[in-house]
Amino acid sequence: MNVVLAELQPLILARLQQELVRAGMTPLIYSEPEDLLEFVLENEKVLVIYDADLIDETKHNFYHKIRQVQGVPMIALIARRTEFNRENGRHIRVIKPFEISEVLIHCQQVRTLLLNTQLVDRDEQQYLIHGDLCIDFAGHEVRYQNQPLKLSAKEFAVLCHLAKQPNQAMSREALLSEIWGSTRTARDVRTVDHQIKGLRKKLACVQADVEITTVYREGYQLTLISSHR
């Protein structure tokens, strides 16, 4: 797994580099968010660690885009005094001052998560494989530990839309429009809530390493959980 270190203080940077190498990870240093974004777009299984104190309004837009790239996981090192908005389910906050070991624990958890998750597109067959869960988009089937999970047509449609962008929020209005059509009114968003409620129960029953979480002011997302909790 590539770990990108962006705009960190020299002493923290050197210590993290050393410890990440010892842990079998590949640390890379980027000082400009434009270059960082380009790297993330061209590579898979990337974790970004960056110092939130060093982001001004101009650079913030780049980091927002990075967080939206396939739900790329990010660790922000932030001061207690900073009001920092958590915009992504895979966005992790570490409060200063911190122990290097705390950051490394998060890195190991993310690495386990990324290694256990695949978003596969081959021969026009699309799958999300995470731990013992497999979502077959084209085959309209969900299996957990090789056993089918019974979902209604609408539950499956909602799950597929969320699974194609894991750990990235999708608004209720967007889900409503994509699945039920653009003729629906704003009042119909309760239909989405009803399907989400049913999905949550069924995923919880099989104890799959995923859950549908609510992101404040954003909507719903399929959150991938490390199978080594």
N, C-alpha and C positions, 0 to 999 in steps of 0.2 A: 504493500500500500504506500502510495506517495503522500507525504505530509508536507504541506506548504506552510512555511513560516513567513509571515508578512509583517513588516514594520515593528518588530519587537526591539526592546532595549538590548544593547550588545551583550550584557552579562546573561540575561534570560535566554537570548538567542543561542549563545554558545553552550549553555547548560542543556537546553532542550535538544539541540543538535546531537550532543554527546549521548544523552540518555535515549533518544529515539533510535540512534544507530545501534546501541547496545540491545534495544528491544527488537531489532530486526526490521526496522522501518527505514524508509528512504526520505530524509528531510531535504527540502528544496527551499531556497530563499528567494523571495520576490519583494521588491521595494515599491513597484508601481502596480496599482490595481488593474490597469489595462492589460499588462502582461500576465498577471495572475488569472484574469478572466479568460484570456486566450488559451492558457495552459489547461484550465479546467474544462473548457469546451473540447479540447483535443484529447483528453485523457479520462479514463474511467478509474473508479475506486480512489478518489482523492479526498483527503481531509485538509481543511484550511484552519490554521491557527493564526489569529491576528489580534493586535492591540487596538481595542476600540477607542482608546484615548487619542489615537493618531489619525482618526478619520474625520475629515472636514466635510462640509455639505456637498462639495463637488465629488469627492471620492465615495461618499455614501452610496450614490447611485450605482457605482460599479459593484460594491459589495452586496447591494440588494440584488443585482443581476446574478452574481455568483451564487447566492443562496437559492435562486430559482432554477439553476441548472440541475435538472434531475434530482432535486432535493439534496444537493451536495452538503454533507455535514460540515459544520463550522464550529470552532471554539473561539469565543471572544473573551479576551482578558480585559476586565473592566474594573474601574475604581468604584468604591462604594457610593461615592457622591454622584456618579453618572446615572442619568435616567436613560436606560438602554432598552429599546423595544425588541422583544423576542418575536421575530417574524416567521420563523420556520420551526417545524417540529424537531428537526435535527440540529437546531441551533443551540449550542451549549454555552452557558455563561460561567466563567470562573472569576470569582471576586478577588481582587488584590487586597492585601498581599496573600500569596498562595504558595503552597509547596509544589515543587516540580512533580512530585509523585501523584498529586491530585490530577494534574494535566495528563500524565502518562496513563492513569487509570481510565480516563475518558478516551484516550487514544486507543487503548487496547479494546475497550468496549465497542468503539466504532469499527475497528478493524475486524472484529468478530462478526459484527453486523454486516459489513460489506462483503466479507468472504462467504457468508451464508445466504447472500441474496443475489439473484440473477434476474435481469429483465432480458429475456431471450426473444430474438426475432429471426427465425430461420424457416426457409421454405414456406413463407407466408403464414407460419404458425407462431403465434405470440404467446409467451408464458411469463408469469411472474413466479419465480421459485424462491421461497424464503423459508429456511428450515424445513419442516415437514409439510408446509403448505404449498400447493401448486395451483395457480389460477390459469386455466387454459382459455384465453380470450376467444380464439376462433372456434374451439370445440364447445364453448358454453358450458364449461364444467369447472368445479372447484373440488379439489381433493386434499384431504388432510391425513397424513400417515397412510396414503394410498387408498383411503376410503372416501367415497363421494360425500360432499356436504350439500344437503338439499336446500336450495334457495329458490325463491320465486323468480320469475323472469325480470321483474323490476329490481329486486334485490341484487341479482347478478349484474344487471346493467349499471347500477350505482357502484357496486364493488369494482367493476372493470374500469369505470371512469376514474375512480380514486387510485386504483392499482397501477394505472399507466403513468401516473405521476406520484409515486409513493413519497410520503413525508412532505407533500406540498398541498397546501389548502386549496379547495375548490368551493366557490360560493354556492349556496343553496339555489340561487337564481340560475347560475350556470348549469348546475345539475338538472334543474327543472327544464330548462330550455333544450339541453342536449338529449334528454331521455324522453320527456313528455311532449316536447314541441314548443315552438315560440308563441303559440296561441294562449298558453296558460297565463294566468294573472298572478300578481304578487301574493295574493292570498293563498294561492295553491302551494306555497313553499312548505306548508304543513305536510303535504304529501311526501316530500323529501324526508322530513323529520320522521315520519311513520316508517319509511323503508330503512332509514338509518337505525332506528330503534330495534327493528327486527334483525338486522344484520349484526348489531352489537351482541345481541343475545346468542345468536348462532355461533359467532366466532368465540365468544366467551365459553360456550358449552364444550367446545373441543380444545380449549386452552391453546389456540394457535398463537404463534409469536407475532401477531399483528393485532391492532385495535384501531377502531375508528374514533378519532379524537376531534373535539371541537376547538377550533382556533378562533380566539376572540376577534370579532369584526371581520373575519376572513371567510369562515365556513367550516367545512369538514375536510379531514385528510386521513389517509390510511397510514398509520404510524407503524413502522417496522421496529420490532423489539429484538434485542439480542437474545438468542436462545440459551445463553449462559448467564442467567440472571442470578 
